[in-house]
Amino acid sequence: MVVCSSLPTSLHSLVLQLLPSRNPDPADRIRAWNEWLLLGGSDPVLKFIRWSNGTTTDDEEILQDTLILGYLKVERGEYQDRNLPFSAFLKKIAWYKIMEASRKHAGQVPLDDFYEVLAEDSSDHETAELWKEHEALRRELDRLPPRRARVMLLYENGYSTAEIAAQLGIKEELVRKEKSLGLRQLRDAMVHVALAS
């Protein structure tokens, strides 16, 4: 059933209108996307990007890339309504876009700019150490097996064990195990960074 745009609609009902399996009219699906955006459907995704993005790529650029890829995936039928927020689907795409940006810009920070920042204040040594730790943590997160990395990302963003299990389609016991192993790996990596300093 397609809801007329003059009627007040919830974001969830708009999400259902985005799905080709529920709404065969391509023009109405585009209208639903626009209405979803106008009602703030992408706000939680942008908030997530602002919180997670440690790259030089602009948050809005990552959001646009995320929405474009999200649209294409929905049109190809790759999104299934599983009683999880649509924003969770888009946040997963955003995470991969952030990782892409991180890999693309890795090692491209001009050293002159970095040394200028260090010269500004004597406490910048601490900032440099934090930056080194942050980069080491990001590299180690990239080294985690894909499912473990997804568990850690969701855990970091406040999802409960049950929500993570539901989103990934695995048992809660496996989520707890992956979280424990992920935390141990990340902690060990940070110990090595601290010892190397």
C-alpha positions as CSV (number, residue, x, y, z in Angstrom):
1,M,0.0,0.0,0.0
2,V,1.4,3.4,-1.0
3,V,0.7,6.3,1.4
4,C,-0.2,9.6,-0.1
5,S,2.5,12.2,0.6
6,S,-0.1,14.6,2.1
7,L,-0.8,12.2,4.9
8,P,1.5,12.2,8.0
9,T,3.6,9.1,7.9
10,S,6.1,7.5,10.2
11,L,9.7,7.0,9.1
12,H,9.1,3.2,9.3
13,S,6.2,3.3,6.9
14,L,8.3,5.4,4.6
15,V,11.1,2.9,4.7
16,L,8.6,0.2,3.7
17,Q,7.8,2.4,0.7
18,L,11.4,2.4,-0.4
19,L,11.4,-1.3,-0.9
20,P,10.8,-2.5,-4.5
21,S,9.2,-5.7,-3.1
22,R,6.5,-3.6,-1.4
23,N,6.3,-0.6,-3.8
24,P,6.7,-1.4,-7.5
25,D,6.4,2.3,-8.5
26,P,10.0,3.7,-9.0
27,A,8.8,7.3,-8.9
28,D,7.0,6.8,-5.7
29,R,10.1,5.1,-4.2
30,I,12.1,8.2,-5.0
31,R,9.4,10.4,-3.4
32,A,9.5,8.2,-0.3
33,W,13.3,8.6,-0.1
34,N,12.9,12.4,-0.4
35,E,10.2,12.5,2.3
36,W,12.3,10.2,4.5
37,L,15.2,12.6,4.2
38,L,13.0,15.6,4.9
39,L,11.7,14.0,8.1
40,G,15.2,13.5,9.3
41,G,15.6,9.8,8.5
42,S,19.4,10.3,7.9
43,D,20.0,12.3,11.1
44,P,21.0,9.2,13.2
45,V,23.4,8.2,10.4
46,L,25.0,11.6,10.2
47,K,25.4,11.6,14.0
48,F,27.1,8.2,13.8
49,I,29.4,9.4,11.0
50,R,30.3,12.5,13.1
51,W,31.1,10.3,16.0
52,S,33.1,7.7,14.1
53,N,34.8,9.6,11.3
54,G,38.4,10.2,12.1
55,T,39.4,10.8,8.5
56,T,40.0,14.0,6.6
57,T,36.9,13.2,4.4
58,D,34.0,15.5,5.2
59,D,31.2,14.0,7.2
60,E,28.6,15.2,4.7
61,E,30.5,13.6,1.9
62,I,30.5,10.2,3.7
63,L,26.8,10.6,4.3
64,Q,26.1,11.3,0.6
65,D,28.2,8.3,-0.4
66,T,26.4,6.2,2.2
67,L,22.9,7.3,1.0
68,I,23.8,6.7,-2.7
69,L,25.1,3.2,-1.9
70,G,22.1,2.6,0.4
71,Y,19.7,3.6,-2.3
72,L,21.4,1.2,-4.8
73,K,21.4,-1.7,-2.4
74,V,17.7,-1.1,-1.6
75,E,16.8,-1.0,-5.3
76,R,18.7,-4.3,-5.8
77,G,16.7,-5.9,-3.0
78,E,19.7,-6.2,-0.6
79,Y,17.8,-4.6,2.3
80,Q,15.4,-6.8,4.2
81,D,13.1,-5.4,6.9
82,R,14.0,-7.5,10.0
83,N,12.6,-5.3,12.7
84,L,15.8,-3.4,13.0
85,P,16.1,0.3,12.3
86,F,16.8,1.2,8.7
87,S,19.4,3.5,10.1
88,A,21.4,0.5,11.3
89,F,21.6,-0.8,7.7
90,L,22.9,2.6,6.6
91,K,25.3,2.9,9.6
92,K,26.9,-0.3,8.5
93,I,27.4,1.2,5.0
94,A,28.7,4.4,6.6
95,W,31.3,2.4,8.6
96,Y,32.7,0.8,5.4
97,K,32.7,4.3,3.7
98,I,34.7,5.6,6.7
99,M,37.2,2.7,6.5
100,E,37.5,3.3,2.7
101,A,38.3,7.0,3.4
102,S,40.8,6.0,6.1
103,R,42.6,3.6,3.7
104,K,42.5,6.2,0.9
105,H,44.1,8.9,3.0
106,A,46.5,6.8,5.0
107,G,49.9,8.3,5.0
108,Q,48.8,11.4,3.2
109,V,49.0,13.8,6.1
110,P,51.8,16.3,5.2
111,L,54.5,16.1,7.8
112,D,55.0,19.9,7.7
113,D,51.4,20.3,8.9
114,F,52.0,17.8,11.6
115,Y,55.2,19.4,12.9
116,E,53.5,22.9,12.9
117,V,50.9,21.5,15.2
118,L,53.6,20.0,17.4
119,A,55.5,23.4,17.6
120,E,52.5,25.4,18.7
121,D,52.3,24.1,22.3
122,S,54.5,22.0,24.6
123,S,51.5,19.8,25.5
124,D,51.3,18.7,21.8
125,H,53.7,15.8,22.6
126,E,50.7,14.3,24.4
127,T,48.5,15.0,21.4
128,A,51.0,13.3,19.1
129,E,51.0,10.2,21.4
130,L,47.2,10.1,21.5
131,W,47.2,10.4,17.7
132,K,49.6,7.5,17.4
133,E,47.5,5.4,19.7
134,H,44.3,6.3,17.8
135,E,46.0,5.3,14.5
136,A,47.3,2.0,16.0
137,L,43.8,1.2,17.3
138,R,42.3,1.9,13.9
139,R,44.9,-0.3,12.1
140,E,44.2,-3.1,14.6
141,L,40.5,-2.8,14.2
142,D,41.0,-3.3,10.4
143,R,43.0,-6.5,11.2
144,L,40.1,-8.1,13.1
145,P,38.1,-10.7,11.3
146,P,35.1,-9.1,9.6
147,R,32.4,-10.4,12.0
148,R,34.5,-9.5,15.0
149,A,35.1,-6.0,13.7
150,R,31.3,-5.6,13.1
151,V,30.6,-6.8,16.7
152,M,33.1,-4.3,18.1
153,L,31.7,-1.4,16.0
154,L,28.1,-2.2,17.2
155,Y,29.3,-2.6,20.8
156,E,31.2,0.7,20.6
157,N,28.0,2.4,19.4
158,G,25.9,1.3,22.3
159,Y,24.1,-1.8,20.9
160,S,23.3,-4.5,23.4
161,T,24.4,-8.0,23.0
162,A,20.8,-9.0,22.0
163,E,20.6,-6.2,19.4
164,I,24.0,-7.2,17.9
165,A,23.0,-10.8,17.7
166,A,19.8,-9.9,16.0
167,Q,21.5,-7.6,13.5
168,L,24.2,-10.1,12.6
169,G,21.9,-13.1,12.7
170,I,24.1,-15.0,15.2
171,K,23.6,-16.2,18.8
172,E,24.2,-14.0,21.8
173,E,26.9,-16.4,23.1
174,L,28.9,-15.9,19.9
175,V,28.5,-12.1,20.2
176,R,29.9,-12.3,23.7
177,K,32.8,-14.5,22.6
178,E,33.6,-12.2,19.6
179,K,33.4,-9.1,21.8
180,S,35.8,-10.7,24.4
181,L,38.3,-11.7,21.7
182,G,38.0,-8.3,20.0
183,L,38.7,-6.4,23.2
184,R,41.6,-8.7,24.1
185,Q,43.1,-8.1,20.6
186,L,42.7,-4.4,20.7
187,R,44.1,-4.2,24.3
188,D,47.1,-6.3,23.4
189,A,47.7,-4.0,20.4
190,M,47.6,-0.9,22.6
191,V,50.0,-2.5,25.1
192,H,52.5,-3.1,22.2
193,V,52.1,0.5,21.1
194,A,52.8,1.8,24.6
195,L,55.8,-0.5,25.0
196,A,57.2,0.7,21.6
197,S,56.9,4.4,22.7
